[in-house]
Amino acid sequence: MYNKNAQKDPLVAAVTAGLGAGVATSFAVAQGQSPLLALGITAFAAAVAVLCDRLG
C-alpha cells in the first residue's frame, strides 16, 4: 500500500524547501538582512533538501 522506496521528484523537494526557507528569509530581510544573503540561504536550504531527499 505504501512504497517507501518510491522515487521522489527532486523538483518537489527543492520547491518545498525553497518555500519554507523563503518564509524565514523574507522575515529576515524585513528586519534588515541583505536580500542577497537571504537568497543564498534559500538556495542552500533547497540544495540540502534535495540531497537529503536523494539519499533517503
N, C-alpha and C positions, 0 to 999 in steps of 0.2 A: 504494500500500500504506500509506503514512504521509502523512496530510494535515496539513501544517504550519499551514494556515490554519483548522483546525477551531476552532469556538467552544468556549472553555473555560468551565466553570462558575465564576463568581466566588465562590460559596459554598465550593467545594472549596479555592480559593486562600486564602480567609480562615480556614477551619478549619485548614488545614495550617500557615499562618503562625502562627496563634494557639497551636497545639500546640507548635510549635518554640520560639516566644518564651516560652511558658508554662513550659517546662522550665527555661530560663535564668533567668527571673524568679522562679520558685519557689525556686531555689537562692539567688538574691539576697535573697529575703525570709527564708529560713532564716538568712542571715548578718546580718540586721538591717535590711534596706531596708524602706521604707514599703510596705505592701501596695497602697495607692492609687497610688503611683508605679509599682509593678510592673504593675498593671492598665493604666495609661496607656501604658507601654512596649509591652505586649502588643497593645493596640488600635492603636497607631501602626504596629507591625510588620505587623499584619493589613491595615491600610489601604494601606500601601506595597506589600505583596504583591499586593493586588487591583489597584492602579493599574498595577503592572508587568505583571501578567497581562493586563490590558485593552489596554495599549499594545503588547504584542507580545513 
